[in-house]
């Protein structure tokens, strides 16, 4: 039997690794958005309506005003988007 490369052995074998990483990315995006909204002026519009099956649908529209990318502290490089 051929020997497995060492880098394959470094991959976690947990069943919920992918799920956990997706949750971590979602939380990171949520925290980045909260950070942006706390430091920016924005307007928000909420629309609520009923759809087929008597279910409620809520939509929120958010418009940021004058967010300054150079002040972004998330470390993703978006400060270069000037």
C-alpha positions as a Markdown table, in Angstrom:
| # | Residue | x | y | z |
|---|---|---|---|---|
| 1 | Unk | 0.0 | 0.0 | 0.0 |
| 2 | Unk | 1.5 | 3.4 | -1.0 |
| 3 | Unk | 2.3 | 5.8 | 1.8 |
| 4 | Unk | -0.1 | 8.8 | 2.2 |
| 5 | Unk | 1.4 | 12.3 | 1.9 |
| 6 | Unk | 1.9 | 14.1 | 5.2 |
| 7 | Unk | -0.3 | 17.0 | 4.2 |
| 8 | Unk | -3.4 | 14.7 | 3.8 |
| 9 | Unk | -2.9 | 13.6 | 7.4 |
| 10 | Unk | -3.2 | 17.3 | 8.5 |
| 11 | Unk | -6.8 | 17.6 | 7.2 |
| 12 | Unk | -9.2 | 17.3 | 10.1 |
| 13 | Unk | -11.4 | 14.2 | 9.9 |
| 14 | Unk | -14.3 | 15.6 | 11.9 |
| 15 | Unk | -17.8 | 15.1 | 10.4 |
| 16 | Unk | -18.8 | 18.7 | 11.2 |
| 17 | Unk | -15.6 | 20.5 | 10.1 |
| 18 | Unk | -17.2 | 22.0 | 7.0 |
| 19 | Unk | -20.4 | 23.0 | 8.9 |
| 20 | Unk | -18.3 | 24.6 | 11.7 |
| 21 | Unk | -16.2 | 26.6 | 9.2 |
| 22 | Unk | -19.3 | 27.8 | 7.4 |
| 23 | Unk | -20.7 | 29.0 | 10.7 |
| 24 | Unk | -17.4 | 30.7 | 11.5 |
| 25 | Unk | -17.4 | 32.5 | 8.1 |
| 26 | Unk | -21.1 | 33.6 | 8.7 |
| 27 | Unk | -20.2 | 35.0 | 12.1 |
| 28 | Unk | -17.2 | 36.8 | 10.7 |
| 29 | Unk | -19.4 | 38.4 | 8.0 |
| 30 | Unk | -22.0 | 39.4 | 10.5 |
| 31 | Unk | -19.4 | 41.0 | 12.8 |
| 32 | Unk | -17.9 | 42.9 | 9.8 |
| 33 | Unk | -21.3 | 44.2 | 8.8 |
| 34 | Unk | -22.1 | 45.3 | 12.4 |
| 35 | Unk | -18.7 | 47.1 | 12.5 |
| 36 | Unk | -19.4 | 48.9 | 9.2 |
| 37 | Unk | -22.9 | 49.9 | 10.3 |
| 38 | Unk | -21.8 | 51.2 | 13.7 |
| 39 | Unk | -19.2 | 53.5 | 12.0 |
| 40 | Unk | -21.3 | 54.7 | 9.1 |
| 41 | Unk | -24.4 | 56.7 | 8.4 |
| 42 | Unk | -27.1 | 54.6 | 6.8 |
| 43 | Unk | -30.7 | 54.5 | 5.9 |
| 44 | Unk | -33.0 | 51.5 | 6.3 |
| 45 | Unk | -36.3 | 50.6 | 4.8 |
| 46 | Unk | -38.3 | 47.6 | 6.0 |
| 47 | Unk | -41.2 | 46.1 | 4.0 |
| 48 | Unk | -43.4 | 43.4 | 5.3 |
| 49 | Unk | -46.0 | 41.5 | 3.3 |
| 50 | Unk | -47.9 | 38.2 | 3.2 |
| 51 | Unk | -47.3 | 35.6 | 0.5 |
| 52 | Unk | -49.1 | 32.5 | -0.7 |
| 53 | Unk | -49.8 | 30.1 | 2.2 |
| 54 | Unk | -50.4 | 33.0 | 4.6 |
| 55 | Unk | -46.6 | 33.3 | 5.4 |
| 56 | Unk | -45.0 | 36.5 | 6.3 |
| 57 | Unk | -42.1 | 37.9 | 4.2 |
| 58 | Unk | -39.9 | 40.7 | 5.5 |
| 59 | Unk | -37.4 | 42.6 | 3.4 |
| 60 | Unk | -34.9 | 45.1 | 4.6 |
| 61 | Unk | -33.1 | 47.6 | 2.3 |
| 62 | Unk | -30.0 | 49.2 | 3.8 |
| 63 | Unk | -28.1 | 52.0 | 2.1 |
| 64 | Unk | -24.7 | 53.1 | 3.4 |
| 65 | Unk | -23.7 | 56.7 | 3.1 |
| 66 | Unk | -20.0 | 57.6 | 2.7 |
| 67 | Unk | -18.4 | 54.6 | 4.2 |
| 68 | Unk | -14.6 | 55.1 | 4.1 |
| 69 | Unk | -12.9 | 51.9 | 3.0 |
| 70 | Unk | -9.5 | 53.1 | 4.1 |
| 71 | Unk | -10.7 | 52.9 | 7.7 |
| 72 | Unk | -11.7 | 49.3 | 7.4 |
| 73 | Unk | -10.0 | 47.3 | 10.1 |
| 74 | Unk | -11.1 | 43.8 | 9.0 |
| 75 | Unk | -7.7 | 42.9 | 7.5 |
| 76 | Unk | -9.2 | 41.6 | 4.2 |
| 77 | Unk | -7.4 | 44.2 | 2.0 |
| 78 | Unk | -10.6 | 46.1 | 1.2 |
| 79 | Unk | -8.7 | 49.3 | 2.3 |
| 80 | Unk | -7.0 | 49.1 | -1.0 |
| 81 | Unk | -10.4 | 49.6 | -2.8 |
| 82 | Unk | -10.1 | 53.4 | -2.8 |
